[in-house]
Amino acid sequence: MNLRTEMHVPLGGLNLESPVIIASGVWPYEAELWSPERLEGVGALCTKAVSLNGRAGNKGVRVRETPCGMLNSIGLQNGGVRSFLDDYLPLVRGANRPFLVNLVMESEREVRESIAALAEVPGIPAIELNISCPNVDGDGMAWGISAESAAKAVRIARSEWKGALWVKLTPQSPDLAGVAKAAEAEGADAIVCGNTWLGMAMDIKKKRPAFQRVVAGLSGPAVFPLALRTVWQVCGAVRIPVVGCGGVASWEDAASMLLAGASAVEVGSALFTDFDLPRKIVAGLSAYLAEQKIDTVSGLTGLGRHE
C-alpha cells in the first residue's frame, strides 16, 4: 500500500504521511534517532515540552515501572524556549516531518513571550498547547480542568499564534467534552486527547510515597481502555479533528482510536520498548485497510460510531 496516498492524513493544519505521531517527551534529541530510517512510519513528531525559561524538573524519583505501564514525574524539564530554538530546532527541522512544539501553558505573560519567540522563527508548523501536565504546580493541568480556564488558555495562545494550534487535554477534567468544546470555540485546530492519568506508588521499604510530589502521571497499555473512552466522548462533542493519545501500543490500538473518531494517534510510552513501533502500526493498519476494502486510512475515522 502506498504510504503517501493511502495513509495520508490532513489534520489540524498539517499534512501527515501517516496517522502516527510521536508524543511529546519520549523521543530523545539524539541525531541518529532523527534519520529517515529511524522515523519510518512517523507522520509527525511533538517536541519535548518547551517553557519560557529553563526548568530543572522534579527532584527525587522521576520514573517508576508499573504493571502494563509506567509512572513519571519529570516536571517539564527543559532549557527554555531560547535553548530550544538554538540547540534543538535545527535537528527537528532536519527530520523532514511535520512537527509540533509542545508549549507549556504557564502564566499569561510567560506563554505570550514564549509564543512571540517562536513566531520570530519561520517554518514552525504548529504548537501543541499543553494544558494537561500533572507534574507541576500553578500551571499545566490547572488550565485544563474546567472549560472556563481552558477557554482562557486557548484564547491567549490563539491571539498570539497564527499557525496551527493543537490543544492537549487532561483526562483529569470532570467535563472533558466541555473543555474540548471550549478549546474549539476559541480557535483550536485540533484536540489531543489526552495526557497521563494521575496515580501514585508507595515505597514500602521507606514506608512513604515513592514520588516527592506523591502523585505522578500514569501511561502505557494500562490506560488504553480509559483513553479510548475519552476519545469517544470528545469526538462526539467537537467538529475539529481529534488525536487519540494514551496507551497506544499496537496497530489494533490505533485502529480502535480511529474507529472511535480520532483522525490520528500519538504514541508515547510504548516507544521505550520499541522504537520501530510507528512502522509496525502503519504496516498493520495498511493490511487491515486492504482486508476491509477501505481505500484510505481517513475512511476508518469514526466508522465505529455508525449504526
Secondary structure, DSSP 8 states (H G I E B T S, - for coil): --HHHHS-EEETTEEESSSEEE-TT-S---GGGGSTTTTTT--EEE-S-B-SEEE----S--EEEETTEEEE-----EEEHHHIIIIIHHHHHTT-S-EEEEEE---HHHHHHHHHHHHTSTT--EEEEE---SSSSSSGGGGGSSHHHHHHHHHHHHHH--SEEEEEE-TT-TTHHHHHHHHHHTT-SEEEE---EEEE-EETTTTEESSTTSEEEEESGGGHHHHHHHHHHHHTT-SS-EEEESS--SHHHHHHHHHTT-SEEEE-GGGGT-TTHHHHHHHHHHHHHHHHT-SSGGGGTTGGG--
